Amino acid sequence: MQWRLGVCLMLLTGWSVGPANADILNAGEVMRVEFTVDNNFIPFPPDVMRLNFGLINVLDAYTTRSADLYDGNTLLGHAETSSFGTHVGLLNLDPSNSWEVEGSPWNFDNPGVADFGPILDGSIDGRVDFSIETGTVDIPLNQVNLNFLLATSASVGFVVNPPPTITGVSIIPEPSSVGLLLFGGLVALRRRGR
């Protein structure tokens, strides 16, 4: 009986985070973008990093969108904006959020200030956690990307290559949803076992 319960829990856990709704992000969930950096920057080291989504579909207004930039578990910077927060429908978010080095002229749509040390030395174990305050958005995960700029003004800059290499993009369900699914599965198994 114990092994059946274990197998069912594994199946429920896999099912609850599977690809069925892989492109739908709800309030309370996190879209995680993992990346690495090759710091052989051309033509210059960057002072801006941008999180880009391209064309998304806002199914229910998100109010505010936030993105946290990490090196492993160390928070390097937080970026938050409410632009287009009441919009519903198709929306191009290039960028969705961005981070700048302290003193950069970049000032496009409320960028976050971040420590670029681990980016510039190429040691970053990069992660961006993106979330929305309310609502639901459909973000095609295969078009999520990151890029670097050397800002020349508040909204313009030189593209810096190579861009960050994305190693994974996923939507992490809110913990309460996973817990409810597991609890429901356990109740069903228990009733069935009687």
Salt bridges, closest charged atoms under 4 A:
ASP68 OD1 - HIS78 ND1 2.45
GLU80 OE1 - HIS78 NE2 3.02
ASP109 OD2 - ARG65 NH2 3.06
ASP129 OD1 - ARG32 NE 2.72
ASP129 OD2 - ARG127 NE 3.32
